[in-house]
Amino acid sequence: MMELVTFVLRAKIRKEIMLGLTKPKNQNLLAKEIGTHLPTISRAIKALELRKLIKCLNPEEVHFKLYALTDIGKFVQEELKKY
């Protein structure tokens, strides 16, 4: 699990997304809350999904996808709070 924590910590945006997902959110809301551009959020989300830290709750949607932490993601989120 520590390799997932260090993966997230290597990029500030990934850490901010992980800590910001206290409830399901879409990419636009995450970008607004974090203060960054949508393509940056999109790339980070893809990387986090690939490692099974977050999941899309409604993959059939085209324009308003909601993302939430997986069980592994929740564990990593708790570990991130220590840093």
C-alpha positions in Angstrom: 0.0 0.0 0.0 2.8 2.4 0.7 3.8 2.4 -3.0 0.3 3.8 -3.7 0.8 6.5 -1.1 4.1 7.5 -2.5 2.6 7.5 -6.1 0.0 10.0 -5.0 2.5 12.1 -3.1 4.8 12.4 -6.1 2.3 14.8 -7.7 0.6 17.6 -5.8 -2.5 17.4 -8.0 -3.0 13.7 -7.3 -2.8 14.4 -3.6 -5.2 17.3 -3.8 -7.7 15.2 -5.7 -7.4 12.3 -3.2 -7.9 14.6 -0.3 -10.7 16.5 -2.0 -12.8 13.5 -2.8 -14.7 13.4 0.5 -17.9 12.9 -1.5 -18.5 12.1 -5.2 -17.5 15.0 -7.4 -17.1 15.7 -11.1 -14.0 17.0 -12.9 -15.3 20.5 -13.2 -15.9 20.8 -9.4 -12.5 19.3 -8.6 -10.8 21.8 -11.0 -12.6 24.7 -9.4 -11.9 23.6 -5.8 -8.2 22.9 -6.5 -7.7 25.9 -8.8 -6.3 24.2 -11.8 -7.3 23.4 -15.4 -9.6 20.6 -16.5 -7.0 18.8 -18.7 -4.7 18.6 -15.6 -7.5 17.1 -13.5 -8.4 14.7 -16.3 -4.8 13.3 -16.6 -4.5 12.9 -12.9 -7.9 11.1 -12.7 -6.9 8.7 -15.4 -3.7 7.8 -13.4 -5.7 7.4 -10.2 -8.3 5.2 -11.9 -5.6 3.0 -13.4 -4.3 2.3 -9.9 -7.8 1.6 -8.6 -7.7 4.5 -6.2 -10.8 6.2 -7.6 -13.7 5.1 -9.8 -16.3 6.6 -12.0 -19.8 6.1 -10.6 -21.6 6.7 -13.8 -19.3 5.7 -16.7 -22.2 5.8 -19.2 -22.5 9.6 -18.8 -20.7 11.7 -21.4 -20.6 15.2 -19.8 -21.1 14.8 -16.0 -19.1 11.9 -14.7 -18.9 11.6 -10.9 -15.8 10.2 -9.3 -15.4 8.7 -5.8 -12.7 6.9 -3.8 -12.5 3.1 -3.9 -11.9 1.2 -0.7 -8.2 1.2 -1.4 -8.5 4.9 -2.2 -10.1 5.6 1.2 -7.2 3.8 2.9 -4.7 5.9 0.9 -6.6 9.1 1.7 -6.3 8.4 5.5 -2.6 7.7 5.0 -2.2 11.0 3.1 -3.6 13.0 6.0 -0.4 12.1 7.9 1.7 14.1 5.4 
